[in-house]
Amino acid sequence: MSLSISPDESQILAAVRAWLLALLPAGTEVVRGQDNRVPQPKGPGFAVLTPGRLEALSTPVTRFPDGFPQGPGSRCDQLSCRLALMLDLYGPGSGDLAQTVAGLFALGTELAPWPDPAIQPLYAEPPLQGPFLDGERQMEERWRLPLLLQITQTLTSSQDFAATLTPALIEVDSLSP
């Protein structure tokens, strides 16, 4: 059975990253959190995006598109989910950047359109300042911003359909005396 989901996690993070790159100052790197053997980006400031909790907002809506006669049919389950992401902003002025991102996130798509209509902002929690010790044991400025998105995913799987049926009568008395 073939199974696919769209948008998947990498597509979601790429869309959020593209949205952030359009807002943040030029040269600010946005990287994925919890990657092993990846050094901290160089430069005065950077952002780290870490996926968190994913929970269903509703029951799935199921469709059965029949591909006959061109191809096989499929089952499409539309899932509405809430995805929590943690955005960590590092460097000088990261507090102002956190407040700017939170404000634009609250406005939704009015001022900063999203690249994918299946990914929409719900809300941002208030930014939190948290200490960060770098490799030289020096304090760096870091602001954490919890972001919540509504994701509409489509889970597609192959589905068999009966194109034609030939009914047959079976005499019950002869099979079950």
C-alpha positions in Angstrom: 0.0 0.0 0.0 1.4 3.4 -0.9 1.0 6.1 1.7 1.9 9.8 1.6 1.2 13.0 3.6 1.2 16.5 2.3 2.5 18.9 3.5 5.0 16.8 5.4 7.2 18.1 8.2 10.1 19.2 6.0 7.6 21.2 3.8 6.0 22.8 6.8 9.4 23.9 8.3 10.5 25.1 4.9 7.4 27.3 4.6 7.9 28.8 8.1 11.6 29.3 7.4 10.7 31.2 4.1 8.2 33.3 6.0 10.8 34.2 8.7 13.6 34.9 6.2 11.3 37.5 4.5 10.8 39.2 7.9 14.2 39.0 9.6 17.1 41.3 8.8 19.2 40.3 5.8 21.9 37.8 6.6 20.0 36.3 9.5 20.2 32.5 9.3 17.2 30.3 10.2 18.2 26.7 11.0 16.4 23.7 12.3 16.8 22.8 15.9 17.9 19.5 17.3 20.3 18.6 14.5 23.4 16.7 15.5 26.9 17.7 14.6 25.8 21.1 13.3 27.6 24.2 14.6 25.9 27.3 15.7 25.6 29.7 12.7 28.2 32.5 12.4 27.2 36.1 12.4 25.6 38.6 14.8 22.2 36.9 15.0 20.4 33.8 14.0 17.2 31.9 14.6 16.5 28.2 15.5 13.2 26.6 14.6 12.3 23.5 16.5 9.1 21.5 15.9 7.2 20.5 19.0 3.7 19.2 19.7 1.3 18.1 16.9 -2.3 17.5 17.9 -5.5 16.9 16.0 -8.1 19.8 15.9 -10.9 17.7 14.3 -11.8 14.3 13.0 -10.5 13.6 9.5 -12.6 14.3 6.5 -12.4 11.3 4.1 -12.8 11.3 0.3 -12.5 8.4 -2.1 -11.5 9.7 -5.5 -11.9 6.8 -8.0 -9.2 6.9 -10.7 -11.0 4.5 -13.0 -10.2 4.0 -15.9 -7.0 6.0 -15.9 -5.5 4.5 -12.8 -6.1 3.1 -9.4 -8.3 4.8 -6.9 -7.2 6.5 -3.6 -8.4 7.4 -0.2 -7.7 11.0 0.9 -8.1 11.9 4.6 -7.9 15.6 5.3 -6.4 16.2 8.8 -6.6 19.5 10.6 -3.9 19.8 13.2 -2.3 22.3 15.5 1.5 22.4 15.4 3.6 24.0 18.1 7.0 25.3 17.1 9.6 27.0 19.2 11.5 29.9 17.6 14.7 30.8 19.4 16.2 34.2 18.3 19.8 34.9 19.2 22.0 37.9 19.1 21.7 41.7 19.7 18.2 43.0 19.1 16.7 39.5 19.3 14.1 40.8 21.8 12.8 43.4 19.3 12.8 40.7 16.6 10.8 38.4 18.8 8.2 41.0 19.4 8.0 41.9 15.7 7.6 38.3 14.7 4.9 37.8 17.4 3.0 40.9 16.2 3.1 39.9 12.6 2.1 36.3 13.5 -0.9 37.7 15.4 -2.0 39.6 12.2 -2.1 36.4 10.3 -1.7 36.8 6.5 -2.6 40.5 6.4 0.9 42.0 6.3 3.1 39.0 5.8 1.4 36.4 3.5 2.2 32.7 4.0 3.7 30.7 1.1 1.3 27.7 1.5 -2.4 28.0 2.2 -2.4 24.6 4.0 -0.2 26.3 6.7 -1.7 29.2 8.6 -0.7 31.0 11.8 -3.0 30.5 14.8 -1.2 32.6 17.5 2.1 33.3 19.1 2.6 33.1 22.9 4.5 36.0 24.5 8.2 36.0 23.9 10.4 34.8 26.8 14.0 35.9 27.5 16.3 33.0 28.4 20.0 33.0 29.0 22.3 31.2 26.6 26.0 30.3 27.3 28.0 30.0 24.1 31.1 27.8 23.6 33.3 30.4 25.3 31.0 30.4 28.4 29.9 33.9 27.5 26.3 35.1 28.0 24.4 35.7 24.7 21.0 37.3 24.3 18.3 34.8 23.4 14.5 35.2 23.1 12.2 32.2 22.8 8.9 32.6 20.9 6.3 29.7 20.9 4.4 29.8 17.6 1.2 27.8 16.9 0.1 26.9 13.4 -2.9 25.3 11.9 -1.9 22.7 9.4 -4.3 21.1 6.9 -2.6 17.8 5.8 -3.8 15.3 3.3 -3.0 11.7 4.0 -3.3 9.7 0.7 -3.4 6.0 0.4 -4.1 3.6 -2.4 -7.7 2.2 -2.4 -9.2 -0.6 -4.5 -12.6 0.0 -6.2 -14.8 -2.4 -8.0 -15.3 -1.1 -11.5 -17.8 -3.8 -12.5 -19.6 -6.4 -10.4 -21.3 -9.6 -11.6 -23.9 -10.8 -9.1 -24.5 -14.5 -8.9 -27.3 -16.4 -7.2 -26.5 -19.2 -4.8 -29.2 -21.5 -3.6 -28.9 -21.6 0.2 -30.8 -24.9 0.7 -28.3 -26.9 -1.3 -25.4 -25.5 0.7 -26.9 -25.7 4.1 -29.2 -28.8 4.5 
